Amino acid sequence: MANGYLVPSSELGLPRSYTLEDSPAYYAQMHSSAMVPPPPEVRPQPQSLDFRDFQAPDSHMPPAIAEIHSPARYDLMGPFPSENFTPERYALIESPAPRKLKQAPREVSSPSDVMAERSTLSWVNTLLGWIWPKANKALIQWVHEDLTPRLQESLPALFSNLHFSTFSLGRNTPDFGPVEVIQHSDSHVQIDLPIRYISDVDILIDAGTGGLTFGINQLKFTGRLCIVLKPLVSKWPLIGAMQWFFCDKPQVTLRFTGLGAVAQQFPGMDTKVQNTVDEWICSRFVLPITRVRHFTRNEDIVNLMDASTIQPLGVLRARVRRAWNLAGVNWSALSVDRFTSDPYCIMKLGDVSHRSSTVTNTTNPVWPSDESNGYFVVYHKDQSLKIDAVGDGSGRILGNSVSFLGRASATVDTILSTWRQQFALGNASGVTRCGRIPLDTASVSKEMLHVNDPIMQGISSELEVEVEWFSFVDRQSLPVESKHPLALLCVELHKGMGFPLEALGGKNGLRWRSYLQSESQEEEQQRLSRRGQLCDVDQIEFPDVPIHPQLHSVIDKLAERKFTHAEIAHVVGVESPEVIDLYLKHKAEYIQKHQERAREQQSEDHRVSLQWYETVTHFLHRLEPTSLTLELLDGEDNVVGSIGPLSLRQLFSNSPVCSPKATHALYLPRSAAGGGLASWFTGAPKMPVGVDRFGTAELQLSARLHYLKPGHSLPKRARGVH
């Protein structure tokens, strides 16, 4: 004690447990103080494989693992170590012979038929067990930044301050497999693997009002994860980009606890939270939404649009025909001997939904033959067509509050391979399919149903649906007078330049809203893009120095306390004071660069570039005189500018199916440039603040036309996708 200074370790930025593996010359005591200098006696390095080495947040690879130079020499056997882990139980076992991968047979008709053998992923599950604690932390950040605001919006206003006070997914890790690898082409590989995750979790939600809290103590998650590697190139880094997504909505089940006090004031809170979580997952991770990780942005090597998007397989048309034995939700005390419903159906595939008409006063509805069709873009054969039967309670004063009548679903592959075909006279398509599927009525509120209701009697509710498949061709196939769309227009949003930096904030960021305009075509649903992401910004990286990053904050605090460089070097265990000099010099340059960038961003003329690299789709009934318009929305969904109207005839003047990438300037709203004399009398509409700052913005845009042709089955390139 007399030979050194007693300094609280918390003030030096040291963890309470600081291991020798991180700094061989310095040992911080497990208690709340550390000696500076001299250093304590050096402990010997551990030589055995210890499970605690894997739990250290920034520990190095254990020596037993570091000795492995070839995966062909050793196999890591057994599942991820549990609390009962011992080196004797989980050892590195030398394989008697290298394990060879099985190759698909060469005699195939096309690259799209090449499919690897399904196999288990025990090695992935073991590896995931080691990195799961870090993945857990990354997910926590996602939940706080993305899911929490969505919950605040969807729940009653009283919960506007709701937040997660505790969030831990527990010790269990997801289980993957069996894996299936499909080679679509020489530059396109897809990996499909199921995920199963069941764990006791510790999640506490603070309602943000009156001390109300409730928790989640168990999470069940099952889904099919798809990983797409494309393009595969012959230059480093070999893989241009990786996309990952779920082809269909994963099944997520939450087990709530402590909802008693909340449920008394807000019944149905668990259902509301569950639905919000489901919607959040679909809006972030389920087709047509994909997550992309680019390994290179060199456009001489990869096409960033192709690497970032999934090409559609075709279009599915669907309409409901009839239903049997639906729940009768319209009985009332004034007519106890009779129960009916006013049912309609909501069909959904991907992010598109279609509502049928309402058939009144029946539990066995038959929809009219001219019932409107729903058209759905299909990207994966395992996407599901989901149909909800709902009772229309609008206009009724006395009656049951129940509205949900049941749910049915079927994958596109099942529909096109098992539903019976029908050949209708006068039908230009030639083939339609019809399926009779049962409704899942488990979630129907039976407490309010009549005692003689079919659901109460155990009679199954059923739904009959008609579908038709449309493939893509390069030229118009359907006649102009067809009741079906002629083509699918894919608008490709690339990169934009000239956007003000301050406009990137807000709830939604900068998004594009696109729509078609035509005299003969009814107004179509508008499409919204995702928010643009900042790009073309050089990252300021801290130079490499021979000092562990965990020691940087320690050096900073010691330097602030006027310790000499020799003393700091002795404390942190580096070779010489010159290393400390080098670090502090790099730190000063690093701070200076950030300050210069901050001054540059505050300049009036500073602009940034954004990237979207996504496709928005529209069904096209006529090529002429249809035009395309895109509106730029700010973070509060105010229109700050537009592109177009762009004539589709002009866009596709050089090619019937492809409009090349071109840069289009953003036009500001008229009132932003001054309303002239008329504004003195009529008054100009209110414009978003700073809309004139968007006058330099422009967008790179391209488009593709996929003409529709009635087909019988999915294309060959979809057959290898599971």
C-alpha positions in Angstrom: 0.0 0.0 0.0 2.9 2.4 0.8 4.5 1.8 -2.6 1.6 2.8 -4.8 -1.6 4.9 -5.2 -5.0 3.5 -4.2 -7.3 4.4 -7.2 -10.9 3.2 -7.5 -11.1 0.8 -10.4 -14.5 2.2 -11.5 -12.8 5.6 -12.1 -10.3 3.9 -14.4 -13.0 2.3 -16.4 -11.9 -1.2 -15.3 -14.4 -4.0 -14.9 -14.7 -5.5 -11.5 -13.2 -8.8 -12.8 -10.3 -8.1 -15.1 -8.5 -11.2 -16.3 -4.9 -11.9 -17.1 -5.8 -12.8 -20.7 -6.7 -9.2 -21.4 -3.5 -7.7 -19.8 -0.7 -10.0 -18.8 1.1 -7.3 -16.9 -1.7 -5.8 -14.9 -4.2 -7.4 -12.5 -7.2 -5.6 -11.2 -8.5 -7.0 -8.0 -12.0 -8.5 -7.8 -12.8 -5.9 -5.2 -13.4 -2.1 -5.8 -9.8 -0.9 -5.8 -6.6 -1.3 -7.8 -2.9 -0.6 -7.0 -1.0 1.8 -9.3 2.0 1.0 -9.4 3.6 -1.5 -8.8 1.7 -4.4 -10.5 1.0 -7.5 -8.5 2.5 -10.8 -9.2 1.8 -12.2 -12.6 -0.5 -15.2 -12.6 0.2 -18.2 -14.9 -1.9 -18.5 -18.1 -4.6 -21.2 -17.9 -3.8 -24.2 -20.0 -7.1 -26.2 -19.7 -10.3 -25.7 -21.6 -12.6 -23.9 -19.2 -16.2 -22.9 -19.9 -15.6 -19.6 -18.2 -13.3 -18.6 -21.0 -16.2 -18.7 -23.4 -18.3 -16.5 -21.1 -15.8 -13.7 -20.8 -17.2 -10.8 -23.0 -13.9 -10.1 -24.8 -11.7 -13.1 -23.9 -9.3 -14.5 -26.4 -9.6 -18.0 -27.9 -8.7 -20.6 -25.3 -5.3 -22.3 -26.0 -7.0 -25.7 -26.6 -9.0 -24.2 -29.4 -6.2 -22.1 -30.8 -4.2 -25.2 -31.4 -6.7 -26.3 -34.0 -5.3 -25.5 -37.5 -7.6 -27.5 -39.7 -11.3 -28.3 -39.3 -10.5 -31.7 -41.0 -8.4 -32.7 -38.0 -10.8 -32.1 -35.1 -14.5 -32.2 -34.7 -16.3 -30.5 -31.8 -18.6 -33.1 -30.5 -21.7 -32.8 -28.4 -24.2 -30.0 -27.8 -23.4 -26.6 -26.3 -21.9 -26.9 -22.8 -24.4 -26.5 -20.0 -24.0 -25.5 -16.4 -22.6 -29.0 -15.7 -19.8 -28.5 -18.2 -16.5 -30.2 -17.4 -13.4 -30.5 -19.7 -13.6 -34.3 -19.4 -17.3 -34.3 -20.6 -16.9 -32.0 -23.5 -13.5 -32.6 -25.1 -12.0 -32.1 -28.5 -12.0 -35.5 -30.1 -9.6 -36.3 -32.9 -11.5 -37.8 -35.9 -10.1 -41.0 -37.4 -10.5 -39.6 -40.9 -11.5 -36.3 -42.4 -15.2 -35.9 -43.1 -16.0 -35.2 -46.7 -19.0 -33.2 -47.9 -21.4 -35.1 -50.1 -21.8 -33.5 -53.6 -25.0 -33.4 -55.5 -25.0 -35.6 -58.7 -23.8 -34.0 -61.9 -26.5 -35.3 -64.1 -29.0 -32.5 -63.7 -31.0 -30.7 -66.3 -30.2 -27.1 -65.1 -28.4 -25.3 -62.3 -31.7 -24.6 -60.6 -32.0 -28.4 -59.9 -28.8 -28.6 -57.9 -29.6 -29.3 -54.3 -27.4 -30.4 -51.5 -28.3 -33.1 -49.0 -30.2 -32.0 -45.9 -28.1 -32.3 -42.8 -28.1 -31.4 -39.1 -26.3 -28.4 -37.8 -24.9 -29.5 -34.5 -21.7 -27.6 -35.1 -23.7 -24.4 -35.8 -25.8 -24.9 -32.7 -22.6 -25.3 -30.6 -21.0 -22.2 -32.1 -24.2 -20.2 -31.6 -24.1 -21.2 -27.9 -20.8 -19.3 -27.6 -21.9 -16.2 -29.4 -25.5 -16.1 -28.1 -24.8 -13.7 -25.2 -23.6 -11.0 -27.7 -26.5 -11.7 -30.0 -28.8 -11.2 -27.0 -27.3 -7.8 -26.4 -27.7 -6.8 -30.1 -31.4 -7.9 -30.0 -31.9 -5.8 -26.9 -30.9 -2.7 -28.8 -33.2 -3.6 -31.6 -36.1 -4.0 -29.2 -35.5 -0.7 -27.4 -35.0 1.3 -30.7 -37.6 -0.3 -32.9 -40.2 -2.5 -31.1 -40.8 -0.1 -28.1 -42.0 2.8 -30.2 -44.3 0.5 -32.1 -45.8 -0.8 -28.8 -46.3 2.8 -27.6 -48.2 3.7 -30.8 -50.4 0.6 -30.8 -51.5 0.6 -27.2 -53.8 3.1 -25.5 -52.5 6.6 -25.0 -52.0 5.9 -21.3 -49.1 3.6 -22.3 -47.2 6.3 -24.3 -44.2 5.9 -21.9 -44.1 2.1 -21.9 -40.7 0.6 -21.9 -38.8 -2.6 -21.2 -37.2 -2.3 -17.8 -35.7 -5.8 -18.0 -35.0 -7.8 -21.2 -33.1 -11.1 -21.2 -33.7 -14.1 -23.4 -32.3 -16.6 -21.0 -29.6 -19.1 -21.3 -31.1 -21.4 -24.0 -30.0 -21.0 -27.6 -31.9 -21.4 -30.8 -31.7 -24.8 -32.5 -31.2 -24.9 -36.3 -31.7 -27.6 -38.9 -32.0 -29.6 -40.9 -30.3 -27.3 -43.4 -30.9 -27.4 -47.1 -28.6 -25.7 -49.7 -29.8 -24.9 -53.2 -27.7 -23.7 -56.1 -29.9 -21.6 -58.3 -27.1 -20.6 -60.7 -23.3 -20.3 -60.7 -23.7 -17.0 -58.8 -26.7 -17.6 -56.6 -26.9 -20.0 -53.6 -29.7 -20.2 -51.1 -29.6 -21.8 -47.6 -32.9 -22.7 -45.9 -33.0 -23.8 -42.3 -35.7 -24.1 -39.7 -35.2 -22.3 -36.4 -36.7 -23.5 -33.1 -36.3 -21.5 -29.9 -38.0 -22.2 -26.6 -36.7 -20.6 -23.5 -37.7 -19.2 -20.1 -37.0 -15.5 -20.5 -36.9 -12.5 -18.1 -38.8 -9.7 -19.7 -40.4 -7.0 -17.6 -42.5 -4.3 -19.2 -43.2 -1.1 -17.4 -46.5 0.4 -18.5 -45.1 3.9 -17.7 -48.1 4.9 -15.7 -49.2 4.3 -12.1 -46.5 1.7 -11.4 -48.3 -0.9 -13.6 -45.9 -3.7 -14.8 -46.3 -7.0 -16.4 -43.8 -9.6 -17.7 -43.1 -12.4 -20.1 -41.5 -15.5 -18.7 -41.5 -17.8 -21.7 -40.9 -17.3 -25.4 -41.5 -19.9 -28.2 -40.3 -19.1 -31.7 -40.4 -21.4 -34.8 -39.8 -20.3 -38.4 -37.9 -21.0 -41.6 -35.0 -18.8 -42.1 -33.7 -18.2 -45.7 -30.2 -17.0 -46.4 -29.4 -15.9 -50.0 -25.8 -15.5 -51.1 -25.5 -13.6 -54.3 -23.7 -12.8 -56.4 -20.8 -15.2 -56.1 -17.8 -13.6 -57.7 -14.3 -14.7 -58.6 -12.7 -11.7 -56.8 -12.4 -11.1 -53.1 -14.7 -11.1 -51.0 -16.2 -13.9 -53.2 -19.7 -13.1 -52.0 -21.3 -9.8 -53.1 -24.1 -9.7 -50.5 -26.1 -11.8 -48.1 -29.8 -11.5 -47.7 -31.8 -13.1 -44.9 -35.5 -13.3 -44.3 -38.4 -15.5 -43.3 -40.5 -16.7 -46.2 -43.6 -16.8 -44.0 -44.5 -15.3 -40.6 -42.7 -17.2 -37.8 -44.9 -18.6 -35.0 -44.2 -16.5 -31.9 -45.9 -17.4 -28.6 -45.5 -15.3 -25.5 -46.4 -16.4 -22.0 -47.4 -13.4 -19.9 -47.2 -13.0 -16.2 -48.5 -10.4 -13.8 -51.3 -9.2 -16.1 -54.0 -9.3 -13.4 -53.8 -5.7 -12.4 -53.4 -4.5 -16.0 -56.2 -6.7 -17.4 -58.7 -5.3 -14.9 -58.3 -1.8 -16.4 -57.3 -2.8 -20.0 -58.7 -6.2 -21.0 -57.1 -7.9 -23.9 -53.7 -6.3 -23.3 -51.9 -9.6 -23.8 -53.5 -10.1 -27.2 -52.7 -6.5 -28.2 -49.0 -7.0 -27.3 -48.9 -10.3 -29.0 -50.4 -8.9 -32.2 -48.0 -5.9 -32.2 -45.0 -8.2 -31.9 -46.3 -10.3 -34.8 -46.8 -7.2 -36.9 -43.3 -5.9 -36.0 -41.7 -9.1 -37.1 -43.6 -9.2 -40.4 -42.7 -5.6 -41.1 -39.0 -6.2 -40.6 -38.1 -9.8 -41.5 -40.8 -11.4 -43.6 -41.0 -11.4 -47.4 -41.1 -9.2 -49.4 -39.0 -7.5 -46.7 -35.4 -8.7 -46.7 -32.4 -7.8 -44.6 -29.2 -7.3 -46.6 -25.5 -7.3 -45.6 -23.2 -6.1 -48.4 -19.7 -7.4 -48.5 -18.7 -5.1 -51.3 -20.3 -2.0 -52.9 -18.0 -2.0 -55.9 -20.4 -1.8 -58.8 -17.8 -3.0 -61.1 -18.1 -6.4 -59.3 -21.8 -6.5 -58.2 -25.1 -5.1 -59.3 -26.3 -3.6 -56.0 -30.0 -3.7 -57.0 -29.9 -7.4 -57.9 -27.8 -8.2 -54.8 -30.3 -6.4 -52.5 -33.7 -7.7 -53.8 -35.6 -10.9 -54.4 -37.0 -11.5 -57.9 -40.7 -12.5 -57.9 -41.8 -15.9 -59.2 -45.3 -15.0 -60.4 -48.7 -13.7 -59.4 -51.5 -15.6 -57.6 -55.1 -14.6 -58.1 -57.6 -15.6 -55.4 -61.2 -15.1 -54.5 -63.5 -16.7 -52.0 -66.5 -18.6 -53.3 -68.5 -19.8 -50.3 -68.3 -21.0 -46.7 -70.1 -23.5 -44.5 -71.0 -23.6 -40.8 -69.6 -20.2 -39.8 -70.1 -19.0 -36.3 -73.4 -17.0 -35.9 -72.4 -13.8 -34.1 -75.5 -11.7 -34.7 -77.9 -13.3 -32.3 -79.3 -11.0 -29.6 -81.7 -11.1 -26.7 -84.5 -9.9 -29.0 -84.1 -13.0 -31.2 -82.7 -15.9 -29.2 -84.0 -18.6 -31.5 -82.0 -17.3 -34.6 -78.3 -16.6 -35.1 -76.7 -15.4 -38.3 -73.6 -13.5 -39.4 -72.6 -10.9 -42.0 -69.3 -12.5 -43.0 -66.6 -11.2 -45.2 -63.0 -12.5 -45.8 -59.6 -10.8 -45.7 -57.0 -12.6 -47.8 -53.3 -11.8 -47.3 -50.1 -12.9 -48.8 -46.9 -11.1 -47.9 -47.6 -7.4 -47.3 -50.7 -7.2 -49.5 -54.3 -7.9 -48.3 -57.6 -8.0 -50.1 -61.1 -7.7 -48.6 -64.1 -9.5 -50.1 -67.6 -8.1 -50.1 -70.0 -8.8 -47.2 -72.7 -11.4 -47.4 -75.5 -10.6 -45.0 -77.6 -12.8 -42.6 -76.1 -16.2 -43.1 -73.7 -18.7 -41.7 -73.3 -20.4 -45.1 -72.4 -17.5 -47.4 -72.1 -17.7 -51.1 -70.2 -14.9 -52.7 -71.3 -13.5 -56.1 -69.7 -14.8 -59.3 -68.4 -11.3 -60.1 -66.7 -11.1 -56.7 -63.5 -9.0 -56.9 -60.2 -10.8 -57.0 -57.1 -10.4 -55.0 -53.8 -10.4 -56.8 -50.6 -11.3 -54.8 -47.0 -11.2 -55.9 -45.2 -14.4 -54.9 -41.5 -14.5 -54.1 -41.2 -18.0 -52.5 -43.2 -21.1 -52.9 -43.5 -21.6 -49.1 -45.3 -18.2 -48.7 -48.8 -18.8 -47.3 -52.1 -17.4 -48.5 -53.9 -16.5 -45.2 -57.7 -16.0 -45.0 -59.5 -14.6 -42.1 -63.3 -14.9 -41.9 -64.8 -11.9 -40.1 -68.3 -10.9 -39.1 -69.3 -7.4 -40.2 -70.9 -5.7 -37.1 -71.2 -2.2 -38.6 -74.6 -0.7 -38.2 -75.8 -3.1 -35.6 -76.9 -1.7 -32.2 -77.9 -4.9 -30.5 -75.8 -8.0 -31.1 -72.8 -10.0 -30.1 -69.4 -8.3 -29.9 -67.7 -11.3 -31.5 -66.3 -10.6 -35.0 -63.6 -13.2 -35.7 -65.0 -16.3 -37.3 -61.9 -18.4 -38.1 -58.6 -18.5 -40.1 -57.3 -20.7 -42.9 -54.0 -20.8 -44.7 -52.2 -22.8 -47.3 -48.8 -22.4 -48.9 -48.5 -21.5 -52.6 -46.8 -24.8 -53.3 -49.6 -26.8 -51.7 -52.2 -24.8 -53.6 -50.7 -25.3 -57.0 -49.8 -29.0 -56.4 -52.9 -30.4 -54.6 -55.9 -28.2 -55.3 -58.1 -29.6 -58.1 -58.0 -28.0 -61.5 -61.0 -26.6 -63.3 -61.3 -25.9 -67.0 -64.0 -23.3 -67.5 -65.5 -22.6 -70.9 -64.7 -19.1 -72.2 -61.9 -18.6 -69.7 -58.9 -17.4 -71.6 -56.6 -18.7 -68.9 -57.8 -22.2 -69.3 -57.1 -23.4 -65.8 -58.3 -22.4 -62.4 -58.0 -24.3 -59.1 -60.4 -24.7 -56.3 -59.8 -25.8 -52.7 -62.0 -26.5 -49.8 -60.1 -25.8 -46.6 -61.1 -26.0 -42.9 -61.1 -22.9 -40.7 -59.3 -22.8 -37.5 -61.9 -21.6 -35.0 -59.8 -22.1 -31.8 -59.6 -18.3 -31.3 -63.3 -17.7 -31.7 -64.8 -16.4 -28.5 -67.2 -19.2 -27.7 -68.6 -17.6 -24.5 -70.8 -15.3 -26.5 -72.0 -17.8 -29.1 -75.5 -19.4 -29.1 -75.7 -22.8 -27.6 -76.9 -24.3 -30.9 -74.2 -22.6 -33.0 -72.3 -25.0 -35.3 -69.0 -24.1 -33.4 -70.6 -25.1 -30.1 -71.8 -28.3 -31.6 -68.3 -29.2 -32.8 -69.1 -28.8 -36.5 -66.1 -27.8 -38.6 -66.3 -24.4 -40.5 -65.0 -24.6 -44.1 -64.1 -22.2 -46.8 -64.0 -22.7 -50.6 -61.4 -20.6 -52.5 -60.7 -20.2 -56.2 -57.2 -19.4 -57.4 -55.3 -18.9 -60.6 -51.5 -18.7 -61.3 -49.9 -16.2 -63.6 -46.3 -16.7 -64.9 -44.1 -14.0 -66.3 -43.3 -13.5 -70.0 -41.4 -10.9 -72.0 -44.4 -9.7 -74.1 -48.0 -9.0 -73.7 -50.1 -12.2 -73.5 -53.5 -11.2 -72.1 -55.9 -9.1 -74.2 -56.4 -5.5 -73.4 -60.0 -6.0 -72.5 -59.0 -8.7 -69.9 -60.4 -8.3 -66.4 -56.9 -9.3 -65.1 -53.9 -7.1 -64.9 -51.7 -7.2 -68.0 -48.3 -6.9 -66.3 -46.5 -6.3 -63.0 -44.5 -3.1 -62.9 -41.4 -3.3 -60.7 -40.1 0.2 -59.8 -36.5 -0.1 -58.7 -35.3 2.6 -56.2 -31.5 2.9 -56.3 -29.6 5.7 -54.7 -30.4 9.4 -54.2 -28.2 12.4 -53.8 -28.5 16.0 -52.4 -30.6 15.4 -49.3 -30.3 17.6 -46.2 -28.8 15.7 -43.3 -31.3 17.1 -40.8 -34.2 15.4 -42.7 -33.0 11.9 -41.9 -34.6 12.0 -38.4 -38.2 11.8 -37.5 -40.3 8.7 -37.0 -40.1 7.3 -40.5 -37.1 8.9 -42.1 -37.2 9.7 -45.8 -39.5 7.4 -47.8 -41.0 7.3 -51.3 -44.7 6.8 -52.0 -45.5 5.6 -55.5 -48.7 5.3 -57.4 -50.0 5.0 -61.0 -52.4 7.4 -62.7 -54.6 6.5 -65.7 -57.9 7.7 -67.1 -59.1 4.1 -67.6 -57.6 2.5 -64.5 -59.1 2.8 -61.0 -57.0 4.3 -58.4 -54.6 1.7 -57.1 -53.3 1.3 -53.6 -50.2 3.4 -53.0 -46.9 1.7 -52.2 -44.5 2.9 -49.6 -40.7 2.2 -49.6 -38.5 1.7 -46.6 -36.6 4.6 -45.1 -33.4 5.6 -46.9 -30.1 4.7 -45.4 -27.1 7.0 -45.3 -24.4 6.0 -47.8 -21.2 7.2 -49.4 -19.9 8.4 -46.0 -16.3 7.5 -45.2 -16.1 5.9 -41.8 -13.6 7.5 -39.4 -11.9 4.4 -38.0 -9.4 4.4 -35.1 -6.0 3.3 -36.3 -4.6 0.0 -35.0 -2.4 0.2 -32.0 -0.9 -2.7 -30.0 -3.2 -2.0 -27.1 -6.3 -4.0 -26.2 -9.4 -1.8 -26.9 -10.7 -2.4 -23.4 -7.7 -0.5 -22.1 -8.4 2.7 -24.1 -10.6 4.2 -21.5 -8.1 3.4 -18.7 -5.4 5.2 -20.6 -7.6 8.2 -21.2 -8.5 8.5 -17.5 -4.9 8.1 -16.4 -3.7 10.7 -18.9 -6.4 13.1 -17.5 -4.9 12.6 -14.0 -1.5 13.6 -15.3 0.2 10.3 -15.0 3.4 10.0 -17.0 3.5 7.9 -20.1 5.9 5.6 -18.4 3.6 5.1 -15.5 0.6 4.5 -17.8 2.6 1.9 -19.8 3.5 0.1 -16.6 -0.1 0.0 -15.4 -1.6 -1.3 -18.6 1.3 -3.6 -19.4 2.5 -2.4 -22.8 6.1 -2.7 -23.9 7.2 0.9 -23.8 6.0 4.5 -23.2 6.3 5.1 -27.0 3.2 2.9 -27.5 1.2 5.2 -25.2 2.6 8.2 -27.1 1.3 6.6 -30.4 -2.1 5.9 -28.9 -2.6 9.4 -27.6 -1.5 10.9 -30.9 -3.9 8.8 -32.9 -6.7 9.6 -30.3 -6.1 13.4 -30.9 -6.2 13.0 -34.7 -9.4 10.8 -34.4 -11.1 13.5 -32.3 -10.0 16.2 -34.7 -11.5 14.4 -37.7 -14.8 14.0 -36.0 -14.8 17.7 -35.1 -14.1 18.7 -38.7 -16.9 16.5 -39.9 -19.3 18.0 -37.4 -18.4 21.5 -38.7 -18.9 20.3 -42.3 -22.3 18.9 -41.5 -23.4 22.2 -39.9 -22.7 24.0 -43.2 -25.7 25.4 -45.1 -24.6 23.7 -48.3 -24.0 20.2 -46.8 -25.9 17.4 -48.4 -25.8 13.6 -48.1 -26.6 10.6 -50.2 -29.2 7.9 -49.3 -29.7 4.4 -50.6 -32.8 2.3 -50.9 -32.1 -0.5 -53.3 -35.5 -2.0 -53.1 -38.4 -2.7 -55.5 -42.0 -1.5 -55.2 -44.6 -3.2 -57.4 -47.8 -2.1 -59.1 -50.3 -4.1 -61.2 -50.7 -2.5 -64.6 -53.9 -2.7 -66.7 -52.9 -0.5 -69.6 -49.5 0.7 -70.6 -50.9 3.9 -72.2 -51.8 6.5 -71.0 -50.6 5.4 -67.6 -48.0 7.4 -65.7 -45.9 6.8 -62.6 -45.5 9.3 -59.8 -43.2 9.2 -56.7 -43.6 11.5 -53.7 -40.9 12.0 -51.2 -42.2 11.9 -47.6 -40.3 13.3 -44.6 -40.1 11.7 -41.1 -43.7 12.9 -40.3 -45.1 11.7 -43.7 -45.3 15.3 -45.2 -44.8 15.5 -48.9 -41.6 17.5 -49.6 -41.2 16.8 -53.3 -42.2 14.6 -56.2 -40.8 12.9 -59.3 -43.1 12.6 -62.3 -45.7 11.9 -63.6 -43.4 9.7 -65.7 -45.1 8.3 -68.8 -44.7 4.5 -68.9 -44.7 4.6 -72.7 -41.6 6.8 -72.6 -39.9 4.9 -69.8 -40.1 1.7 -71.9 -39.6 3.3 -75.3 -36.3 1.5 -75.9 -37.2 -1.9 -74.4 -40.6 -3.5 -73.8 -39.6 -4.9 -70.4 -36.7 -2.9 -69.1 -36.2 0.8 -68.3 -32.5 1.5 -67.6 -31.3 3.4 -64.6 -31.6 7.1 -64.9 -31.4 10.1 -62.5 -34.5 12.1 -61.9 -34.6 15.5 -60.2 -37.0 16.1 -57.3 -39.6 18.8 -57.9 -40.7 20.8 -54.8 -44.3 21.6 -54.0 -45.5 24.7 -55.8 -46.1 26.8 -52.7 -42.5 26.1 -51.6 -41.3 28.2 -54.5 -43.7 31.1 -53.8 -47.4 31.1 -54.5 -47.5 34.3 -56.6 -50.4 36.8 -56.5 -53.0 34.1 -56.0 -51.5 33.2 -52.6 -52.5 36.7 -51.3 -56.1 35.8 -51.8 -56.4 32.0 -51.3 -53.5 31.4 -49.0 -50.8 28.8 -49.6 -51.1 25.4 -48.1 -48.9 24.7 -45.1 -45.6 23.2 -46.2 -43.1 21.3 -44.0 -40.4 23.4 -42.4 -37.3 23.6 -44.6 -38.9 22.0 -47.7 -36.7 24.3 -49.9 -33.6 22.4 -48.6 -34.7 19.5 -50.8 -34.2 21.5 -54.0 -31.0 19.7 -54.8 -32.3 16.1 -54.3 -32.4 13.6 -57.1 -33.0 9.8 -57.3 -31.6 7.0 -59.5 -34.6 5.0 -60.8 -35.1 2.0 -63.1 -38.1 -0.2 -63.9 -39.1 -3.6 -65.2 -42.2 -5.0 -66.7 -43.3 -8.6 -66.1 -46.2 -9.4 -68.5 -48.6 -11.9 -67.0 -49.6 -15.2 -68.7 -51.9 -17.8 -67.3 -49.8 -20.8 -66.1 -50.2 -24.1 -64.4 -47.3 -24.3 -61.9 -44.4 -22.5 -60.3 -41.3 -21.9 -62.5 -38.5 -24.4 -62.3 -36.2 -22.0 -60.4 -38.7 -22.2 -57.5 -38.7 -25.9 -57.2 -35.4 -26.1 -55.4 -36.5 -23.5 -52.8 -37.9 -24.9 -49.6 
